[in-house]
């Protein structure tokens, strides 16, 4: 694998709806990094499974992954709870993870030259995808706060769903993510914990920016 030298690599792990995506986008924009929401890759595979159940196999998945671009991640269908739950189950598949791992590491270590580096967020980024990241963060928030954030997000997309259904979905996804045998969600010892429960988006960004700037100046 080709690796660009002297690039900034940021790895972020988090449970669902903790605000990691929003923070990662802001960080990426500020430091001119390519942003990769790695969970979206699994959501895309979940969407393909629902759309093409008869064609769904490893050969079909590999073909789709080889054609993936970051533009594919903008599909609003990927935000549904149905896709999220299916993606969490698909993430347990070792063969699928291996295919997506290649896609993720390529962007992490060899981003387009117009970027100063990469920022990836997901479930196993800090210890599996970019274990030598310059900065590692574990973003979290309490369950009810995360459920409310996702509920509001879905309501803004005109999705008809109750808060209790979203809360149940978040709890199920946490159970799957933390307890799966392959690449479970966990906080590594060298990851900095950021709890966003009582912090605004701006406050979270400034907190992380302060940490990065302080280390980069040393």
C-alpha positions in Angstrom: 0.0 0.0 0.0 1.3 3.5 -1.0 1.6 5.8 2.0 2.1 9.6 1.7 4.7 11.0 4.1 4.3 13.9 6.4 0.5 13.9 6.5 -1.8 14.5 9.5 -3.9 11.5 10.4 -6.8 11.7 12.8 -8.7 8.7 14.0 -12.1 8.9 15.8 -14.2 6.1 17.2 -17.7 6.6 18.7 -21.1 5.0 19.3 -24.0 6.0 17.0 -25.2 9.6 17.1 -22.5 10.9 19.5 -21.7 13.8 17.2 -18.4 12.3 15.8 -19.4 12.9 12.2 -20.2 16.5 12.8 -16.9 17.1 14.6 -14.9 15.1 12.1 -16.3 17.2 9.2 -15.4 20.4 11.1 -11.9 19.2 11.9 -11.4 18.1 8.3 -12.5 21.4 6.9 -10.3 23.4 9.3 -7.1 21.4 8.8 -7.8 20.6 5.1 -8.1 16.8 5.6 -10.1 14.3 3.5 -13.0 13.2 5.7 -14.2 9.6 5.6 -17.3 8.5 7.5 -16.3 4.8 7.5 -19.7 3.7 8.8 -21.2 5.0 5.6 -19.4 2.2 3.7 -21.2 -0.4 5.8 -24.5 1.5 5.3 -24.0 1.5 1.6 -23.5 -2.3 1.7 -26.6 -2.6 3.8 -28.6 -0.5 1.2 -27.3 -2.8 -1.6 -28.4 -5.8 0.4 -31.9 -4.4 0.7 -32.1 -3.2 -2.9 -30.5 -6.3 -4.5 -31.2 -9.3 -2.2 -30.8 -11.9 -5.0 -27.5 -10.5 -6.2 -26.0 -10.0 -2.7 -22.8 -12.0 -2.3 -19.1 -11.2 -1.9 -18.4 -10.9 -5.6 -21.2 -8.4 -5.9 -20.0 -6.5 -2.8 -16.4 -6.4 -4.0 -17.5 -4.9 -7.4 -19.5 -2.2 -5.6 -16.7 -1.3 -3.2 -14.2 -1.0 -6.0 -16.4 1.7 -7.6 -17.1 3.5 -4.3 -16.4 7.3 -4.2 -17.0 9.7 -1.3 -20.0 11.1 -3.3 -21.8 7.9 -2.8 -21.8 8.6 0.9 -24.2 11.6 0.5 -27.2 9.3 -0.2 -29.9 10.4 2.3 -31.3 6.9 2.4 -28.3 5.9 4.4 -29.5 7.7 7.4 -32.6 5.5 8.1 -32.7 3.4 11.2 -33.4 0.3 9.1 -30.1 0.8 7.2 -28.2 1.6 10.4 -29.4 -1.7 12.1 -28.6 -3.7 9.0 -25.1 -2.1 8.7 -24.4 -3.0 12.3 -25.1 -6.6 11.5 -23.1 -6.6 8.3 -20.1 -5.2 10.2 -19.8 -8.5 11.9 -19.0 -10.2 8.6 -15.2 -10.8 8.5 -15.1 -11.1 4.7 -17.0 -7.8 4.1 -14.9 -6.0 6.7 -11.7 -7.1 4.9 -13.0 -5.6 1.6 -14.0 -2.3 3.3 -10.8 -2.2 5.3 -8.8 -1.9 2.1 -10.9 1.0 0.9 -10.6 2.8 4.2 -6.8 2.5 4.6 -6.2 3.7 1.1 -7.9 7.0 1.8 -6.4 7.2 5.3 -2.8 6.8 4.2 -2.8 8.0 0.6 -5.4 10.8 0.4 -5.5 13.0 -2.7 -2.6 15.4 -2.8 -4.9 18.5 -2.4 -5.4 17.4 1.2 -3.0 17.7 4.2 -4.0 14.4 5.5 -7.0 12.3 6.6 -9.7 12.2 9.3 -11.7 9.0 9.7 -14.5 8.2 12.1 -16.1 4.9 12.8 -16.0 2.0 15.3 -12.5 0.5 15.0 -10.5 3.3 13.5 -8.1 4.0 16.4 -6.8 0.4 16.7 -7.6 -1.3 13.4 -7.7 1.1 10.5 -5.3 3.9 11.5 -3.5 2.5 14.6 -0.6 5.0 14.1 -2.8 8.0 13.8 -1.3 11.3 15.1 -4.4 12.0 17.1 -7.0 9.5 18.5 -10.4 10.5 19.9 -13.3 8.6 21.4 -16.4 10.7 21.1 -19.4 9.7 23.2 -22.6 11.0 24.9 -25.3 9.4 27.0 -27.8 7.2 25.3 -30.9 9.4 25.6 -29.0 12.4 24.2 -27.8 10.4 21.3 -31.3 9.1 20.6 -32.8 12.6 20.7 -30.1 13.8 18.3 -30.9 11.0 15.8 -34.6 11.5 16.3 -34.4 15.2 15.4 -32.2 14.4 12.4 -34.7 11.9 11.1 -37.6 14.3 11.7 -35.8 17.0 9.7 -35.7 14.5 6.9 -39.5 14.1 7.2 -39.1 10.5 8.5 -42.1 9.3 10.4 -40.7 7.6 13.5 -41.1 7.9 17.3 -38.4 8.9 19.8 -38.8 5.5 21.6 -38.2 3.6 18.4 -35.0 5.6 17.8 -33.9 5.0 21.4 -34.5 1.3 21.0 -32.6 1.3 17.8 -29.6 3.1 19.4 -29.5 0.6 22.3 -29.6 -2.3 19.9 -26.8 -0.8 17.8 -24.7 -0.2 20.9 -25.2 -3.8 21.9 -24.1 -5.0 18.4 -21.1 -2.6 18.1 -19.7 -3.2 21.6 -20.2 -6.9 21.7 -19.3 -8.2 18.2 -16.4 -10.5 18.0 -14.8 -8.8 15.0 -13.5 -5.2 15.6 -15.8 -4.2 18.4 -16.3 -0.6 19.4 -13.9 0.2 22.3 -11.9 3.1 23.7 -8.2 2.5 23.4 -5.8 3.7 26.1 -4.2 6.3 23.8 -7.5 7.8 22.7 -8.7 11.1 24.2 -12.3 10.9 25.6 -14.6 13.6 24.5 -18.1 13.5 26.1 -20.5 15.7 24.0 -23.6 15.3 26.2 -23.6 18.8 27.6 -21.4 20.5 25.0 -22.4 22.5 21.9 -21.0 21.6 18.5 -18.8 24.7 18.6 -17.5 23.9 22.1 -16.6 20.3 21.1 -14.8 21.5 18.0 -12.8 24.1 20.0 -11.9 21.5 22.6 -10.5 19.2 20.0 -8.8 22.0 18.1 -7.0 23.1 21.2 -5.6 19.6 21.8 -4.4 19.3 18.2 -2.9 22.8 18.0 -1.1 22.3 21.3 0.6 19.1 20.2 1.4 20.3 16.7 3.2 23.4 18.2 5.5 21.2 20.3 
